[in-house]
Structures are given as C-alpha cells and as structure tokens.
Amino acid sequence: MLRKAFHIFVVYTSFLTMRLLILVFFIAALHSCTINKNIMFKTHLGYEYDIPVDSTIDKEYRLVPNDRLNMRVFTNNGARLIEMTTFSGETGQRFLVTSDVAFLVRPDGFVEMPEIGDVYVQGLTLREAEIQLEQMYSKLYSSPYVILNVINNRVMVFPGSGGDARVITLANNNTSVIEALALAGGIAMRGNASKVKLIRPVAGTDPDVYLMDLSTIEGIQYANMSVQANDIIYVEPVPEIAGEVLRDLAPIVTLVTSIALIYGVIGGL
C-alpha cells in the first residue's frame, strides 16, 4: 500500500513539474521581448531618411534658435568700434555693449542687435549673418567689419554602448560628424558603424534624420557633414541576442534545475 501511494505521489509530482516547466518557458518567451530594449531611435522598415539639399553636403554651420552669439564690430575696415549703444524698449535708457555680451537667437529666428534692433538670422551661415550685419551697420558706421562666433554650440553623441553617451561642446563652428565622434572617443565596441543616425531637431515639425554608413570609405561624404547645435549622433548598437537571452533566462534555468534536483531526490527514494 505504501509503495503504491509513493508511486502515485511520484506520478503526481511529475505531472506538476511538467506543467510548471511549460509555465516557466511561457514566461521566458514573454520575458524575451525585453531583449535589446536599450536600442533608441528605432525607425520602421522602409523609413525615408532625409538627404542634404540638392544631394550635396552642407559644410557650413547654419544658425538656429537658442544659439548664443558673440559679436565684435570694427569700423573703417579694421579700427575697433570701442563703444556701441542701444535703447531699452521699456526704459528708453542707453547702455554700453561690449564684445563679451552674448546675443541669443530667439525661437522665432530673430536676434536683437545693438542699435539696429531685430535681425533674422536663422538658417544663415556665420559669414552670411556677418555680411547682413555689416550692411545694416553701414548705415551708422563707416565700413563696418563684423565677426560672429557661436559660443554654446553642442551636440549629443551616443557611440553605441550604454553609459558612454556624451554632450560635446564644440569650439569649431564647422565641426563635422566624424570630428564629433572623435571627440566622444569614437564608435564603441558594440556600435554598428553602418548604422549611424544624425538626428537634427526642426522647430515645429518632425526632426530631420540622416542615415550614414561609416563602415565603408564611401560614407566619408556624410562623415564630413557639419553638425548643428543640438544635433544627436546615434550609433545603433549591434544586438546582443544570445548574451541577453542567457542573462534573462539565468534565474529561470536556476529554478528549473532546482525543481529537477528535487524531483530526482524524490524519485531516488
């Protein structure tokens, strides 16, 4: 009688074990959906990436909202304009402006400049903006010469592995994609050089997205493209399916092994 009862117990335990194993593997299948969830900025199949205007690479930096400009003005084609004055719209008082003052490009693309007021500069290269300002200041000064610099130009670089993202402040206004990647330490070990995305925010609409294949020499044409303020350079990581599956299933495998061990001990009795 005892032997029969033990046999029934073993059969019942085996039945429960099989059901538990099925449940465990079902949970594992669901859990595997979390694999490579650290990949960002995914695009669907057939996504139409942007290309530079007229299929040419614009190597000149173009001004965008939130750029902070440092301006120096010279007269007589080189003599320093020592003092510039402007009016406050509220008080009507004059105040001194020096070359250390930063002028902000507003969201509407305008920047307020001393004595000449609002000037639309969004989309202009630095040289184009300088020429425009020189023409406007020529009404007030003799042969003005303007020098502009962007002092808060920065981009975000994700080189292809978690924890290595960097915000790069650019001293050179014409910094290229490859230079920005170099400043961030290059493409990471897990980064896929054939899938480098340049994501460029555009006010009021979807961002421009450029896909670059830097794994071949032909990709150098895109690598030389100048970055803009607040650009995102994202190197897509190579999926680690096998490694992540093993890490995710490790606790489940341990549980199954423990159940099998218990079953073996009971069967041995």
Secondary structure by P-SEA (a helix, b strand, c coil): caaaaaaaaaaaaaaaaaaaaaaaaaaaaaaacccccccccccccbbbbbcccccccccbbbbcccbbbbbbbbccccccccbbbbbcccccbbbbbcccbbbbbccccccccccccccccccccaaaaaaaaaaaacccccbbbbbbbbcbbbbbbbccccccbbbbbcccccccaaaaaaaaccccccccccbbbbbbbbccbbbbbbbbcccccccccccccccccbbbbbbbcccaaaaaaaaaaaaaaaaaaaaaaaaaaaaac
